[in-house]
Amino acid sequence: MTRLNAPNCRQRISVSNIHELPPSTIINSVIDMVEEQERHPDDKTCHGCEENSSTNRCVDCAMDLCTTCTKVHSKMPVSRHHRIMTIEELEKAKLRDKSIALASVCCTSHQDKLTELYCEQCQVAICHLCLRSKHKGHAIIDVEGAADRFCKMATDHIKLLKAKQSEVKQSKISATKLTEDLEKQHLQRKQQIKKHSRETIEKLTKIIKQEESSHLTKLKTDYDKMNEEINRQMHQYETTEELLTSTITFINNLLQYSSATQLMKTSKETTNQLKSMMSLDTTWNDKNRSLPQFYPGDITLQGMLGTFQTTEVDYVSHSYQQTQESSHVTNTPMKLEKIIGGEGTAPEMFDVPLGVSINTCGDIVVADNRNERVQIIDIYGTQKSKLKFTGYSKPVRPIDVAVSVDNTYFITDGSWVGNEGNNQVIVCNQYGKVMCFGGKELQDPCGIAINHNNGIVYVVDSDAHCIRLYEKAGFKYIKSVGSEGQGSCQFEYPMFIAINSKGCIIVSDAGNGRIQVFTSDGLFMFAFSGHPNDKFDWPCGIATDKNDNIHVCDSNNHRVQLFNSKGEFITNIASGRRVLYGPTGIAITDDGKLVVTDRSDCIKIFPSGMMIVNQIK
């Protein structure tokens, strides 16, 4: 036995095979309607005797009857109350109501009874006998009234369905138009991407070709210069060789063919000639006789070819992005490990400490600006030595310090808040030997950094709004990078500079409130301006750690912020005047501690920035 739900009334029915399923009144009514419509109009045969022509129709049975069968049908108890109409009456009635030609529906429970009532509770048409049994006490109405109410409801729904039909037609038109628009947009975007990609490739190729041309030109210049020198010396050797040959021949003849008197008569002159020939330089000096070695560099591309962005903002995704962003901006409270110094002139005291660096011994090297010195202090805060400079037209005003691998100090001597320096770079090695360079080019040197891979010293020339490049060996001026402005590779009072492990130049563009990143040759890569909702205000000192994360002294916001190598914000290392007041310079020790110079004339030491990153993760 299987229990099923009837498709229309949804009543549960138990059946053992398909033949036990009750008839569907809807399907049977549709079949009757189709059969009546398909019936040929000339078919007038009586449905009773199937011999005589029909003259009447029983509306309730939907049977055509002849005169004889009509009399019999009217006398039978089952059908004596049926409505019988002549064919002419029927045709007239069908003009008013086509359903009159359909057979009346008999009760499913009492096959010989017509359904004249409707049970609203069970939602089924019933006969009068059903009223006394299964539907006793239910809300019963006349089937005609129920049909009228149903027709009204169906008519109202048909109106709504027609409106939806019009709506779906319009939607189909809109969808078709959208398909056409999407095809056009796809073609436009495709062409746009290809065009931009082609232009970018051409731009990059042009930049590389320019650099190639520059390298080849320098190589050719060096080659021609050295070749010219060699040819000059070759000519000198040829002259010397001829002179030596003639001298040797002359003296041999003199010795062979002269008498003792003649020989001694010319001995003095001959001796002088021999001494002169012996003093000639005949040794080939191959020192510095090779062309400069070319070291291939890595070209690192930053940024993307482009991004896709929808014109409408999806609320859910926007909220998710805000959630992600807020969770990404972590303000982990950081413990201040140590404060070194305070205002004063004594050892380990400062008067406007600015740039700071770490030497090869792990000591802290601080540009003590108004004290006109550089202090070298160990990590515990004890002064190990100091560098003082005299004999210059103006007092030396140290602003920043870079330390080479051989512990040579490169110190910028410029102007800071009204205290004028000598606008130069002072080089002081560990033995106390002092040299200077940059006096011809530098207007106001500030930050300084050394790229040990390519042997270039980078000096920030703040008032000139550019970066100056010098050779580390010999201090020869190479070129300047940048100019005044707000665009890429333009500056408004750049301050400090750092070099990451890939040789990229990272510059604090203070006046424009941003950090700019360049290749080692000064080609612009990207820039960033702090957290999207919290921009830099006069960024100063910069330092990179072993993972090339970038630490920025956001001076006027009194904080140090941490970014990854792409300039994406990670967290605040330290923030607030109680912790930092106008941080200016920053350096990272070998074990990752942060050393920061503070406007309150001291040095502050914080835990490793990488420890913070690990806490966030």
Secondary structure as the mmCIF struct_conf table of DSSP 4:
data_model
#
loop_
_struct_conf.conf_type_id
_struct_conf.id
_struct_conf.beg_label_comp_id
_struct_conf.beg_label_asym_id
_struct_conf.beg_label_seq_id
_struct_conf.end_label_comp_id
_struct_conf.end_label_asym_id
_struct_conf.end_label_seq_id
STRN STRN1 THR A 2 ASN A 5
TURN_TY1_P TURN_TY1_P1 PRO A 7 CYS A 9
STRN STRN2 ARG A 12 VAL A 15
BEND BEND1 SER A 16 ASN A 17
HELX_RH_3T_P HELX_RH_3T_P1 ILE A 18 GLU A 20
BEND BEND2 LEU A 21 LEU A 21
HELX_LH_PP_P HELX_LH_PP_P1 PRO A 22 SER A 24
HELX_RH_AL_P HELX_RH_AL_P1 THR A 25 GLU A 38
BEND BEND3 ARG A 39 ARG A 39
TURN_TY1_P TURN_TY1_P2 PRO A 41 ASP A 42
STRN STRN3 THR A 45 THR A 45
TURN_TY1_P TURN_TY1_P3 HIS A 47 CYS A 49
BEND BEND4 GLU A 50 ASN A 52
STRN STRN4 SER A 53 SER A 53
HELX_LH_PP_P HELX_LH_PP_P2 SER A 54 SER A 54
STRN STRN5 ASN A 56 CYS A 58
TURN_TY1_P TURN_TY1_P4 VAL A 59 ALA A 62
STRN STRN6 MET A 63 LEU A 65
HELX_RH_AL_P HELX_RH_AL_P2 THR A 67 LYS A 75
BEND BEND5 MET A 76 MET A 76
TURN_TY1_P TURN_TY1_P5 PRO A 77 HIS A 81
BEND BEND6 HIS A 82 HIS A 82
STRN STRN7 ILE A 84 THR A 86
HELX_RH_AL_P HELX_RH_AL_P3 ILE A 87 ARG A 96
HELX_RH_3T_P HELX_RH_3T_P2 LYS A 98 ALA A 101
BEND BEND7 LEU A 102 LEU A 102
HELX_LH_PP_P HELX_LH_PP_P3 ALA A 103 VAL A 105
STRN STRN8 CYS A 106 CYS A 106
HELX_LH_PP_P HELX_LH_PP_P4 CYS A 107 CYS A 107
BEND BEND8 THR A 108 SER A 109
TURN_TY1_P TURN_TY1_P6 GLN A 111 ASP A 112
BEND BEND9 LYS A 113 LYS A 113
STRN STRN9 LEU A 114 LEU A 114
STRN STRN10 LEU A 117 CYS A 119
TURN_TY1_P TURN_TY1_P7 GLU A 120 GLN A 123
STRN STRN11 VAL A 124 ILE A 126
HELX_RH_AL_P HELX_RH_AL_P4 HIS A 128 ARG A 132
TURN_TY1_P TURN_TY1_P8 SER A 133 GLY A 137
BEND BEND10 HIS A 138 HIS A 138
STRN STRN12 ILE A 140 ASP A 142
HELX_RH_AL_P HELX_RH_AL_P5 VAL A 143 TYR A 257
HELX_RH_AL_P HELX_RH_AL_P6 ALA A 260 LYS A 265
TURN_TY1_P TURN_TY1_P9 THR A 266 THR A 266
HELX_RH_AL_P HELX_RH_AL_P7 SER A 267 MET A 278
TURN_TY1_P TURN_TY1_P10 SER A 279 SER A 279
BEND BEND11 LEU A 280 LEU A 280
TURN_TY1_P TURN_TY1_P11 LYS A 287 ASN A 288
BEND BEND12 SER A 290 SER A 290
HELX_LH_PP_P HELX_LH_PP_P5 LEU A 291 PHE A 294
BEND BEND13 GLY A 303 GLY A 303
BEND BEND14 LEU A 305 LEU A 305
BEND BEND15 THR A 311 GLU A 312
HELX_RH_AL_P HELX_RH_AL_P8 TYR A 315 HIS A 328
BEND BEND16 VAL A 329 VAL A 329
STRN STRN13 THR A 330 THR A 330
STRN STRN14 LYS A 338 ILE A 340
STRN STRN15 GLU A 343 GLU A 343
BEND BEND17 GLY A 344 ALA A 346
TURN_TY1_P TURN_TY1_P12 PRO A 347 GLU A 348
STRN STRN16 PHE A 350 PHE A 350
BEND BEND18 ASP A 351 VAL A 352
STRN STRN17 PRO A 353 ILE A 358
TURN_TY1_P TURN_TY1_P13 THR A 360 CYS A 361
BEND BEND19 GLY A 362 GLY A 362
STRN STRN18 ILE A 364 ASP A 368
TURN_TY1_P TURN_TY1_P14 ASN A 369 GLU A 372
STRN STRN19 ARG A 373 ILE A 377
TURN_TY1_P TURN_TY1_P15 ILE A 379 TYR A 380
BEND BEND20 GLY A 381 GLY A 381
STRN STRN20 GLN A 383 LYS A 388
BEND BEND21 GLY A 391 LYS A 394
STRN STRN21 PRO A 398 VAL A 403
TURN_TY1_P TURN_TY1_P16 VAL A 405 ASP A 406
STRN STRN22 TYR A 409 ASP A 413
STRN STRN23 TRP A 416 TRP A 416
TURN_TY1_P TURN_TY1_P17 VAL A 417 GLY A 418
STRN STRN24 ASN A 419 ASN A 419
BEND BEND22 ASN A 423 ASN A 423
STRN STRN25 GLN A 424 CYS A 428
TURN_TY1_P TURN_TY1_P18 GLN A 430 TYR A 431
STRN STRN26 VAL A 434 PHE A 437
TURN_TY1_P TURN_TY1_P19 GLY A 439 GLU A 441
BEND BEND23 GLN A 443 ASP A 444
STRN STRN27 PRO A 445 ASN A 451
TURN_TY1_P TURN_TY1_P20 HIS A 452 GLY A 455
STRN STRN28 ILE A 456 ASP A 461
TURN_TY1_P TURN_TY1_P21 SER A 462 HIS A 465
STRN STRN29 CYS A 466 GLU A 471
TURN_TY1_P TURN_TY1_P22 LYS A 472 GLY A 474
STRN STRN30 TYR A 477 VAL A 481
STRN STRN31 SER A 483 GLU A 484
BEND BEND24 GLY A 485 GLY A 487
TURN_TY1_P TURN_TY1_P23 SER A 488 CYS A 489
STRN STRN32 GLN A 490 PHE A 491
BEND BEND25 GLU A 492 TYR A 493
STRN STRN33 PRO A 494 ILE A 499
TURN_TY1_P TURN_TY1_P24 SER A 501 LYS A 502
STRN STRN34 ILE A 505 ASP A 509
HELX_RH_3T_P HELX_RH_3T_P3 ALA A 510 ASN A 512
TURN_TY1_P TURN_TY1_P25 GLY A 513 GLY A 513
STRN STRN35 ARG A 514 PHE A 518
TURN_TY1_P TURN_TY1_P26 SER A 520 ASP A 521
STRN STRN36 PHE A 524 PHE A 528
STRN STRN37 GLY A 530 HIS A 531
TURN_TY1_P TURN_TY1_P27 PRO A 532 ASN A 533
STRN STRN38 ASP A 534 LYS A 535
BEND BEND26 ASP A 537 TRP A 538
STRN STRN39 PRO A 539 THR A 544
TURN_TY1_P TURN_TY1_P28 LYS A 546 ASN A 547
STRN STRN40 ILE A 550 ASP A 554
HELX_RH_3T_P HELX_RH_3T_P4 SER A 555 ASN A 557
TURN_TY1_P TURN_TY1_P29 HIS A 558 HIS A 558
STRN STRN41 ARG A 559 PHE A 563
TURN_TY1_P TURN_TY1_P30 SER A 565 LYS A 566
BEND BEND27 GLY A 567 GLY A 567
STRN STRN42 PHE A 569 SER A 575
BEND BEND28 GLY A 576 GLY A 576
TURN_TY1_P TURN_TY1_P31 ARG A 577 VAL A 579
BEND BEND29 TYR A 581 GLY A 582
STRN STRN43 ILE A 586 ILE A 588
TURN_TY1_P TURN_TY1_P32 ASP A 590 ASP A 591
STRN STRN44 LEU A 594 ASP A 598
TURN_TY1_P TURN_TY1_P33 ARG A 599 ASP A 601
STRN STRN45 CYS A 602 PHE A 606
HELX_RH_AL_P HELX_RH_AL_P9 GLY A 609 ILE A 616
#
